Amino acid sequence: MEARAEDLLPVEYFHVVFTLPAEIAQIAYWNKKAVYGLLFKASAETVMTIAADPKRMGARVGMTSVLHTWGSALTHHPHIHMIVPGGGLSPDGTKWVACRPGFFLHVRVLSRLFRRLFLDGLMDLHRAGQLVFFGDMAGLSAAKAFTTWLAPFRKSEWVIYAKPPFGGPEAVLAYLSRYTHRVAISNARLVSAEADTVAFRWKDYRVKSGDRQKVMRLTTPEFIRRFLIHVLPDGFHRIRHYGLLASSTRKANITKIRALLCVQRPERATASGPDEEIIPLTLREPCPCCGGPMRIIEVFRRGQKPMSRAPPWEWAA
């Protein structure tokens, strides 16, 4: 959260959600790494392409994308939550181009391009032999059968929707802190957990009016099965940054945008002397070997030798 707070801009932020048809979500379930990766890529390319169109906004934009794979009842429902600043840099990088107040991009235009990019990418994965199929859909391994099966999806409407803009940069941080590191269900939704049954609250979106909140009771093995559906492949990153916010150029782009908006980055309080207490740092990135949280075992000044003699891989352990 500290890292993201440094990147926030004093502009309107928008929340766009990209979803997949249920039948294609089944293919994603069998091919998580390939199809989830395609979902990230196609959704980001869609927003950057439409935003760069001079008829739309004519700007280079950036976004933070978060992958969710669950519905309220812990069913498999892969979708991307995208957080986008309301504007971008002009093509020559000399000015900030703001979108219309309260409106980012037309969702129907986004939907059509996303559908084409995703389906083309899915065909590429099939041709490369990176998709597997099971059960009644095993026959889709054949190229002709898969092409025929995909044809109707090129004409159907894909659901993309834009939620109301965030209330401000602080609301963006509140969203990230609430959802980005939660998998499938929060403790607050659990009603009871017994040896044979787990009960939890869920929201029934099929109910058009009245109370959508209900309680679902599942056998313990079924609850565990649904939860494990949402465990991602090893090393797969469920939070990614694109465009102006891509990791390689983010700091430089944020600095340029702040200068164009005539705002300064808030300065951190720093120690004023050698006797000041050294505040322990926190590591934001997971261990590259196991994916677990890193922890600081020792802090030493420049030129000072560390006390520990253990090799790095033992430090991480």
Buried (B, 14 or more C-beta within 10 A) or exposed (E): EEEBEEBBBEBBBBBBBBBBBEEBBBBBBBBBBBBBBBBBBBBBBBBBBBBBEEEBBEBBBBBBBBBBBBBBBBBBBBBBBBBBBBBBBBEEEEEBBBBEEEEBBEBEBBBBBBBBBBBEBBBEBBEEEBBEBEEEBEEBBEEEBBEEBBEEBEEEEBEBEBEEBBEBBEEBBBBBEEEBEEBBBEEEBEEEEEEEEBBBBBBEEEEEEEEEEEEBEBEEEEBEEBBEBBEBEEEBEBBBBBBBBBEEBBEEBBEBBBEBBEEEEEEEEEEEEEEEEEEEEEEEEEBEEEEEEBEEEEEEEEEEEEEEEEEEEEBBE
